[in-house]
Amino acid sequence: MLARPLVFLAIALALAGCSGYKRPPTAFHEVLTQPYRLDSSDRLRVIVFGQPDLSNSYVVDQAGYISMPLVGNVAARGRTQQELAGAIAVALRKGYLRDPDVSVEVDQYRPIFVMGEVQAAGQYPYVAGMTVQNAIATAGGFSPRAEQAGADITRQINGEILNGRVPITDPVRPGDTIYIRERLF
């Protein structure tokens, strides 16, 4: 008699544990409305007006810096494009140019990663405005075993790694890792 309620309880706990839904932290979606912060693997186009020798494409290295002629390494990680332009201008004012006019554009964003139950898991270029569904399509679509209702995203925000389960209509950010789960039945 006691065994029947215990079996139902065990089944209920097992099903609750299988859902694995974890609501993303508030910062997870807040970052989508904030200015873009640069990080490793972003390719930048730096333009120093009137100075063609300084205007070039630079890649943010693993340490978070770009290396420019005259000024050397300039910290880029965690800065917006405007903040980096200001830092470069300050460095150029220190004995190189009187009043530098600097502009920074993202030439190519850092890649995204799509894993799990997709046809071709791997690293893919980020395109502005990309959603989870676009990323899945880029990876060849869902595999036959994929759970198609949502995806797990791992996102780094201000040096902290956050995870969250989102619908496939959610936007993706450069550097995100998207994981598609296997469906249970």
N, C-alpha and C positions, 0 to 999 in steps of 0.2 A: 504494500500500500504506500509506503514512504518512497519507494523507488520511482514511481510515476512522477511526482512533483519534482524530484531531483533531476530526472531526465529532462523535463521541460525547462527547468532552470538552467541546466547545462547547455541545452540547445539555444536558449535565449541569450545567454552570455556569449556563446560562440558566434552567433549571428551579429551581436552588437560589436564584438571585437573585429569582425571581418569588414565592417563598413569602413573603418579607418578614416572617417571624415574628420578633418581637423580644420576648423575655420581659420583662415589666414589672419595674422595679426593686423591691426589697423594700419601700421606703417607700410604693410605690403601693398595696399592700394593707394595710400597717400603719395607714395613716390611717383605715381603715374602722372600727377598734376604738378610736380615740382620740376624746376629746370634740370636738364640732363647733367649728370656728373661724370666726368671722364675717368677712365680706368685703363688698365693694361690691355693692350692689343687694339685700342682705338687708333685709327690712322687719321691724323689731323693735317689740315692745310693751313699753314701759318703764312700770313701775308704781312710783310713790313713794307708799307707804301714807300715807293721811291728807292727801295733797296732790294733789287732782284737777286742779289747773292744770298740774302737772308730768307727770302720767301721760298718755301719749299714744303714738301710733305714730310711729316715726322710721325713715327709710331711711338706710342707710350709703351715703355719697356716694362718688364716684370716688376721693377722696383717703383714704377709709377712716375718716371721722368721722361722728358724728351731732351735730346741733346742737340743744341743749336750752335752754329759758328759764333765766335766771339764770347758769348755768355756761358757756354757749357751746358750743364744739366739744369733744367727748370722743372720743378715739381708740378705734375699735371693731375695726378690721382686725387679724386674727390673735389676737384675744382670744376666750375662751369666754364664754358668757352670764354665768356667775358672776363672771368677772374684770371684765367690763364693769360689772356691777351694783356691784361693789366700787369701781371707779374713779369711777362716778357718785356713790356715797355719799361718797367722799373729797372730791370737788369740792363737793358740797352742804354738807359740814361746814365749809367755809372761809367762814364768815360768813353762811350762809343758813339751815341747819337744824341743830339740836343733835344729834339722833341719827336720821338718815334710814334708813328701811327700804326698800331698793330691790330690785326683781325685774325681770329681763329675760327675755323669751320671744321666740322667732323666730315672727313672725306669718306671714311668707312667705319661703321660701328663694329665693336667687338662681336664675335659670333655667338650664336645660341647653340644649345645642344639638345637634341631630341633623342630620347631613349625609351626603351620598353617595347610595347606592342605596336610598333610601326613597321612598315615594309623595309625601310632603310635607315636604321638609327645612325646618328652621327652628328657632326658639326656642320652648321649651315650659316650662311651670312644673314645678318639681321637686316630687315627692311622696315623703314619707318611706318608705323601704323599696323604692324603685324599683330595678329591674334594667335591664340593657341591653335585654332583651326587652320590658319594659314601655315603655321609651322609644321603641323601634322601633314598637310598636303605637300609641303616641300620635302618631307621625309618619305614620300611615296604613299601616304594614306595609312589608315589603320590596318593592322594585321587581322586575320579572321578571329583571333581570340581577344581582341581589344575591348576594354570597357570604354564605350564611346561617350559617356555622359560628362566626363570631366577629366582633369589632368592634375598631376602634382607638379608644382613649380618650386624650384629652389632659386632664391634670389638673394644677392648680397646688397644690403642697404647700410650705408655708413659703417662698413667694416664688419657688420653682423650678418650671419647667414640665416635667412628665414625660409621656412617651408610652409606651403599652403596648398589646399585642394581648391581648384577653381573650375568653373564651367569653361567649355572650349571657346566661348565667345570672349573671354577675358583677353586684354592686351598683354603682349609680351614685351619685355625690356631687353636691351642688349646684355649679353652675359648670362641670361636665364638658362637654367637646365629644366627641360620639360620631360616628365616621365609619364607614360601611358601605362596604366595597370592592366593586368590580365583579368578578364571577367570570370566570375565564379562558375556560371552555368551557361 
